[in-house]
Structures are given as C-alpha cells and as structure tokens.
Amino acid sequence: MSFSLRNRWAALPYVALAVALSASGCSSGDGGSPAPVDRSVLGQENKATGAPIKLGFVTTGPRAPVHTEELEVAKATVAYVNTHLGGINGRPIELITCEDEIQVSLARNCANKFVQSDAVAVVTGDYGNSDTIATITSPSAMPYFALAGGGQAMVLPNTYVMGNPLNGLIGVPAAYAKQNGYKKIAVLTVDSPVAVEPLTKLGPLAFGNAGAQADVVAIPLGTADMTPQIQAALEKKPDMFHLLGDVSFCAAAIKAMRTLNATQPVMTVNQCVGDSEIASQIPGGYQDLLVVANSVVDPASKETKLFEAVVDGSGAKMPDTAAAPYMAILGLRSALDGMAGEITRATVAARLGSMAEPEPLPLTPASTFQCGTKPISFGPNICSGNALLGKAEEDGSVVDVKTIDTTAVFATPGR
C-alpha cells in the first residue's frame, strides 16, 4: 500500500511547529479523477434525538493565510455521528464554531466565547493556537480535547491531547535509533527557537534514553546550498539524519546528502515531503526516506473509505488534508459515549481524565488513545505513546507504515 503526501507547512507560522509536526498526516490522492465514493459504508441510520450536546470548535477559517477546510470536515463528521452513530448517548452533537485566522487575539476571543457558552467541551483538530485556548479553558474548568497540542496544552488541567506533539521532533527518531542501536543522530532543523529549544531541552532526555546522542544543526530557512552544513555533520560520523523543516528546506538537505554520497538513513516529518514535481528535482527523489506521521489516508483501507463517505458532499475540495477534526470528533465521541448520568463540563472532564479502556485512534492503524494513563510523565495530558513511521518511494508516496512506541524514550528518572 502506498500513500502520497500533501504539504501545508509553508503557509503555517513556525509558532505552530510542534503541532504541525504531529497533527498532519499522510494523505491519499495524486491529482487524478477520484474513485466513486461508496456511501454504503456509513451503515444504517441511527439518528440521535433530544437536547443537543454542544461542543466548541475552533479553526483557522477561510480568511486565514491557508484555508484548511477543517470546518467543512468537522460539520460532516458531526452529521455522520448524529445520523449513523446515535450521537453521544443517543443525543445529537451541536457545534459552536469560531475562527481565529491564525491570530492569537482571535483565538482568545474564541476561547472566551466557548467558556461563556453552554458547550460542555472544546474540540480541535490540526490547530496552531492550542496553548491560547487551553490557558483560558483550563482555569474555567472547561474540558479541551485536541488531536495535538502545544507546550502548555500538555500540562494544564482539564486538557486532553490525543497524540504526542513531540513525536515528530524527537520521539520517533529516538525510538528508531534505540531499535537499531544507533548512537549518533544529526538533527538538521530550521534555525528557529520554536524548533531548536525543544530539541536542546528535551532531546537529551529522549535520545539519552535511547542510548544515543543528538547533534542539533540549526540552518537558516531559505538556505539553498546546505553542502557545508551536511559536510560538517558527516565529519562527526552520525548513524542517522533527522530533518525538520519545510519542503524546500528538506529538498536542499537531501540534495546535499546525495551530492556528498551520504549513506546514513534519513528520517523526516511528512511536512518535509513534497509532491512528485519536487521529487523530480532531487537526485533519486525521496527514495527510502523514513517519514513520521500521525495519520494515514490509504485508499484501500476500510477506515479511509468510511472517511471519504463521511466527507463526501461536505464542500471540502481536499478533505484528506483536513482529516484532523474527523479524528478528534470521533475520538471524543468514542471516549464519552456510554457515560452514565448528566453530561456536563465536570462529568466530561472526569470521564476523559480516567478513561477505563483504550479507544482506537481514527485513521491511525493499530493505534489507540487512553486519556488519564499518562504514558508521558512530563506531559500528563498526552493520551497515547504511539506514532507512525513509513518509508517513502521516489515520488514521495509512503509505504510500509507501521506503529512505533515512543513511551520509553520519554521516561523520566524514577519512572
């Protein structure tokens, strides 16, 4: 099975780096005519009735520098839940929506709007202002449930993060190094404090637990020829490279590695991988590049066929690039469905804070989440210790995607 990648990195601000690294996934499609959608996979109708359960939902909106189409996907997902899954405990979900245009001030306005509403929780997908929302919802005892979160979202009370936002930065490369016995990893990253600081502060913990050491090489964004930096890194004899940047950054790094005949394995996040046109400009393309992602959209899988049926007719032109709210809303629904008693902010927080059983992570093969288990000790709100790792083909499509457990590399002393 293969997966082609779409890129949204360039339009996102680097302040959202950790979220962008974790929340975007591998997506399907090569620009050809889409196959007919099989709506029979939605199953029989099981309509929710009664008073709605209201959830706040915030996204960038169409006036932002990049329109993610998350709102369209979120509305389609809620319609599916209400029409085919019986809502939550038989009651329909109703979204209270807000758009922040990737502005912190507007994100604060959205958070205050939700706190003052009768919504029982806030849910977000691939969202760059998670910390802004959490710093307002947390002290107001309002649950905030995110597919991925920033720094504060990982530790503030009443906040729940389905995936580990540090996996793409350090978790997966450290776990992979441990699996393979690698001792030296060269991490090439954009020269930005948002990227460099987590690597220098938490990198020694993760790579140290893996029995390895990381050499962080910060390179200014826009550097066209990285041959000097790659040559300097090679002189330290690394066992592996890890790349963190946008498509042009990573293309320049890979070109320099090929020019210098570097033979080490190269890992990156999916935002680094461009389309087939970009691949054609790189000697050998993206062949054998290791790619980290937290979701995959595989045209052959049952999960993807369901996703396609859910978003069919939503108005989203590229729904696979906005799968995050689908994952988050279905995840929150599965976590809450079946809870006894009234559904209030307090009972939702109690339910999420002590999930009795793991629930599947939608569009994430063989992965689950279970909030309250604290798989990452210094990020108590993180609900999963899993990530996905695949291997790219020459054109950037990704094959052989497998789950990798990163829990052990984030263990703190005494744990």
C-alpha positions in Angstrom: 0.0 0.0 0.0 1.2 3.5 -0.7 0.3 7.0 0.4 1.0 10.3 -1.3 1.7 13.4 0.7 0.3 16.8 0.6 2.1 19.8 2.1 0.6 22.6 4.3 3.8 23.6 6.1 4.8 26.7 4.2 1.6 28.6 5.0 1.6 27.9 8.7 3.5 30.1 11.2 6.5 28.4 12.8 5.0 29.2 16.2 2.8 26.2 15.5 5.8 24.0 14.7 5.2 21.2 17.3 1.5 21.0 16.4 2.2 20.9 12.7 4.8 18.2 13.1 2.4 15.9 15.0 -1.0 16.5 13.7 -0.8 16.4 9.9 -0.9 13.0 8.3 -0.1 11.1 5.1 -2.9 11.7 2.7 -4.1 10.0 -0.5 -4.6 11.1 -4.0 -2.4 12.0 -6.9 -4.5 14.7 -8.6 -6.3 12.2 -10.8 -10.0 11.6 -11.0 -11.3 10.4 -7.7 -13.0 7.0 -7.5 -16.7 6.9 -6.8 -17.5 7.1 -3.1 -19.2 4.1 -1.6 -21.7 5.6 0.9 -23.0 2.2 1.9 -20.0 2.0 4.3 -21.8 4.6 6.5 -24.1 1.8 7.7 -27.8 2.0 8.7 -29.2 5.2 10.1 -29.3 5.5 13.9 -30.4 9.1 14.4 -29.7 10.9 17.6 -32.6 12.7 19.3 -33.3 15.0 22.2 -31.4 18.0 23.5 -28.1 18.5 21.8 -24.7 18.2 23.4 -22.9 21.3 22.5 -19.2 21.4 21.7 -17.0 24.4 20.9 -14.9 24.0 17.7 -12.3 26.5 16.6 -10.4 26.5 13.3 -8.5 29.0 11.1 -11.3 29.9 8.8 -11.3 30.9 5.1 -9.8 34.3 5.8 -6.6 32.8 7.2 -3.4 32.6 5.0 -4.2 29.0 4.5 -7.8 27.6 4.5 -7.6 24.2 6.0 -11.2 23.1 5.2 -11.4 21.8 8.8 -14.8 23.3 9.4 -16.3 21.5 6.5 -14.9 18.2 7.6 -16.0 18.9 11.2 -19.6 19.6 10.2 -19.6 16.5 8.0 -18.3 14.3 10.9 -20.9 15.6 13.3 -23.6 14.9 10.7 -22.3 11.3 10.4 -22.2 10.9 14.2 -25.7 12.2 14.6 -27.3 10.3 11.7 -25.5 7.0 11.9 -23.9 6.6 15.3 -26.7 7.9 17.5 -24.7 10.9 18.6 -23.4 10.7 22.2 -25.7 8.6 24.4 -28.4 9.0 21.8 -28.2 12.8 21.9 -27.0 14.8 18.9 -23.8 16.9 18.8 -24.1 20.6 18.0 -21.0 22.6 17.2 -20.5 26.1 18.4 -17.9 27.3 15.9 -15.3 30.1 15.8 -12.5 31.2 13.5 -9.2 32.6 14.6 -7.5 33.4 11.2 -4.3 32.1 12.9 -4.3 35.1 15.2 -3.7 34.7 19.0 -6.0 37.6 19.8 -8.9 36.0 17.9 -8.1 32.6 19.5 -8.5 34.2 22.9 -11.9 35.6 21.7 -12.9 32.1 20.6 -11.9 30.6 24.0 -13.8 33.2 25.9 -16.8 32.6 23.6 -16.8 28.9 24.5 -16.3 29.5 28.2 -19.3 31.8 28.2 -21.5 29.4 26.2 -23.3 26.3 27.2 -20.8 24.0 25.4 -19.6 21.1 27.6 -16.2 20.9 26.0 -14.0 22.3 23.2 -12.6 20.1 20.5 -10.0 21.0 17.8 -8.2 19.2 15.0 -4.9 20.4 13.4 -4.8 23.6 15.3 -1.9 26.0 15.9 -3.2 28.0 18.9 -3.9 25.2 21.3 -2.0 26.8 24.1 -4.0 30.0 23.8 -7.3 28.1 24.1 -6.0 25.9 27.0 -4.8 28.8 29.1 -8.4 30.1 29.1 -10.5 26.9 29.2 -8.3 25.3 31.9 -8.9 27.7 34.8 -12.6 27.8 33.8 -12.8 24.1 34.3 -13.9 23.6 30.7 -12.5 20.4 29.0 -10.4 21.0 26.0 -9.8 17.9 23.8 -7.3 18.2 20.9 -5.8 15.9 18.4 -2.5 17.6 19.1 -1.4 20.3 21.5 1.4 22.8 22.1 3.5 23.1 25.3 1.0 24.3 27.9 -1.7 22.1 26.5 0.3 19.1 27.6 0.3 20.0 31.2 -2.7 22.3 32.1 -5.6 20.7 33.9 -8.9 19.9 32.1 -6.9 19.5 28.8 -6.5 16.2 26.8 -4.2 15.6 23.9 -4.8 12.5 21.8 -1.3 12.3 20.3 2.2 13.2 21.4 3.2 16.5 19.7 6.9 15.7 20.5 6.9 12.5 18.4 7.9 14.1 15.2 10.5 16.3 16.8 12.4 13.8 18.9 10.2 10.8 19.9 10.2 8.7 16.8 13.9 9.4 15.8 14.9 8.5 19.3 12.8 5.3 19.4 14.0 4.3 15.9 17.6 4.9 17.0 17.1 2.7 20.0 15.6 -0.1 17.9 18.6 0.0 15.6 21.4 0.6 18.0 22.3 4.0 16.5 24.5 6.1 18.8 24.8 9.4 16.9 22.0 11.3 15.3 22.4 14.6 13.3 19.2 16.6 13.6 19.0 19.3 10.9 16.4 21.9 11.7 15.2 25.4 10.7 17.0 28.0 12.8 14.0 28.9 14.9 13.7 29.0 18.7 10.4 27.0 18.5 12.3 24.2 16.8 15.7 24.4 18.5 14.6 24.9 22.1 12.6 21.6 22.4 15.4 19.8 20.7 18.0 21.1 23.1 15.9 20.9 26.2 14.1 17.5 25.7 16.4 16.0 23.1 19.0 14.8 25.7 16.2 13.0 27.6 14.7 11.2 24.6 18.0 10.4 22.9 19.7 9.6 26.2 17.0 7.0 27.0 17.7 5.6 23.5 21.4 5.3 24.4 22.2 7.9 21.7 23.3 11.5 21.4 21.9 14.1 19.0 23.8 16.9 17.3 21.4 19.7 16.6 22.4 21.6 13.4 20.3 24.8 13.0 20.2 26.1 9.5 18.6 29.4 8.4 15.4 29.0 6.4 16.0 29.7 2.8 19.5 28.3 2.7 19.7 26.9 -0.9 23.1 25.1 -0.6 23.5 23.0 2.5 26.6 21.2 1.4 28.8 22.9 4.1 26.5 22.0 6.9 26.0 18.5 5.7 29.8 18.0 5.2 30.4 19.3 8.8 27.8 16.9 10.1 29.2 14.0 8.2 32.7 14.6 9.7 31.1 13.7 13.1 30.1 10.3 11.7 26.4 10.2 12.5 24.5 6.9 12.3 21.3 8.7 11.1 20.0 12.1 10.0 16.7 13.7 11.1 15.2 16.6 9.1 12.8 19.2 10.4 11.7 22.0 8.1 9.5 22.8 5.1 9.6 21.2 1.7 12.3 23.5 0.2 14.5 23.1 3.4 14.4 19.3 3.2 14.9 19.2 -0.5 18.1 21.2 -0.2 19.3 18.9 2.6 18.6 15.8 0.7 20.3 17.2 -2.5 23.4 18.0 -0.4 23.4 14.5 1.1 23.2 12.9 -2.3 25.9 15.2 -3.7 28.2 14.1 -0.8 27.2 10.4 -1.2 25.9 10.2 2.4 24.7 6.6 3.1 23.1 7.1 6.5 19.3 6.6 7.0 17.4 9.8 6.7 14.2 10.5 8.7 11.8 13.4 8.5 8.2 14.5 9.1 5.7 14.4 6.4 5.6 18.2 6.0 9.1 17.9 4.6 8.0 15.7 1.7 6.8 17.5 -1.4 4.9 16.2 -4.5 6.2 14.3 -7.5 7.3 17.6 -9.1 9.5 18.4 -6.2 10.8 14.8 -6.1 11.9 15.1 -9.7 14.2 17.9 -8.7 16.1 15.7 -6.2 18.6 13.1 -7.4 16.8 9.8 -6.6 13.8 11.7 -5.3 12.6 10.7 -1.8 13.5 7.1 -2.2 13.9 5.3 1.2 13.3 8.4 3.2 11.8 7.5 6.6 8.6 9.5 7.2 6.9 10.2 10.5 3.1 10.8 10.5 0.2 10.6 13.0 -2.5 9.6 10.4 -2.7 7.9 7.1 -5.3 8.0 4.5 -5.0 4.8 2.5 -7.4 4.5 -0.4 -7.6 0.7 0.1 -8.5 0.7 3.8 -12.0 0.4 5.3 -11.2 3.4 7.5 -10.4 5.6 4.6 -13.4 4.5 2.7 -15.5 5.5 5.7 -13.8 8.8 5.9 -14.4 9.5 2.3 -18.0 8.7 2.6 -18.4 10.9 5.6 -16.9 14.0 4.0 -18.5 13.3 0.6 -20.5 16.4 -0.3 -19.0 18.5 2.6 -17.7 21.1 0.2 -14.1 20.3 1.1 -12.0 20.1 -2.1 -9.1 18.3 -0.4 -10.6 16.7 2.7 -7.7 14.4 3.3 -5.6 17.4 4.2 -8.1 18.3 6.9 -8.7 14.9 8.5 -7.7 16.1 11.9 -11.2 17.2 13.1 -12.6 13.9 11.9 -10.1 12.1 14.1 -10.7 14.4 17.1 -14.5 14.4 17.0 -14.8 10.7 16.5 -12.2 10.2 19.3 -14.1 12.4 21.7 -17.4 10.7 20.8 -15.9 7.2 21.5 -14.5 8.4 24.8 -17.8 9.9 26.0 -20.4 7.5 24.6 -21.9 5.3 27.2 -21.0 7.5 30.2 -23.6 7.5 32.9 -25.5 10.5 34.3 -25.6 14.0 33.1 -23.2 15.3 30.5 -21.7 18.5 31.9 -18.2 20.1 31.8 -17.4 18.4 35.1 -18.6 14.9 34.1 -16.8 15.2 30.7 -13.6 16.2 32.5 -14.0 13.3 34.9 -14.6 10.8 32.1 -11.7 12.0 30.0 -9.3 12.1 33.0 -9.8 8.4 33.7 -10.8 6.5 30.6 -11.4 2.9 31.6 -10.4 1.4 28.2 -8.3 2.5 25.3 -10.1 3.7 22.2 -9.0 3.4 18.6 -7.3 6.4 17.0 -9.2 7.0 13.8 -7.2 6.8 10.6 -4.2 5.6 12.6 -3.6 1.8 12.0 -3.3 -0.3 15.2 -3.0 2.8 17.5 -5.2 3.7 20.5 -5.5 6.5 23.0 -6.5 6.4 26.6 -6.5 9.7 28.5 -5.6 9.5 32.2 -3.0 6.8 31.7 -0.1 9.4 31.4 2.2 7.5 29.1 4.4 10.5 29.0 5.2 11.6 32.6 6.1 15.2 31.9 3.1 15.6 29.6 0.3 14.2 31.8 -2.4 15.3 29.3 -1.0 13.2 26.4 -3.2 10.2 25.8 -1.1 8.0 23.6 2.5 6.8 23.3 2.2 5.6 19.7 3.3 7.2 16.4 3.5 6.0 12.8 6.6 5.6 10.7 6.7 4.7 7.0 9.2 4.7 4.1 9.0 7.0 1.1 9.3 5.9 -2.6 11.0 8.1 -5.2 7.8 10.2 -5.9 7.1 10.9 -2.2 4.4 8.2 -1.7 4.9 6.3 1.5 4.8 2.6 2.0 5.1 0.1 4.8 3.6 2.4 7.5 3.9 0.8 11.0 3.2 1.8 14.6 6.2 2.7 16.7 6.0 3.1 20.5 7.8 6.2 21.8 6.8 5.8 25.5 10.2 4.5 26.7 12.3 7.3 25.3 10.3 9.9 27.2 10.6 8.2 30.6 11.9 10.5 33.3 14.3 9.3 36.1 12.4 7.3 38.7 9.7 6.2 36.2 
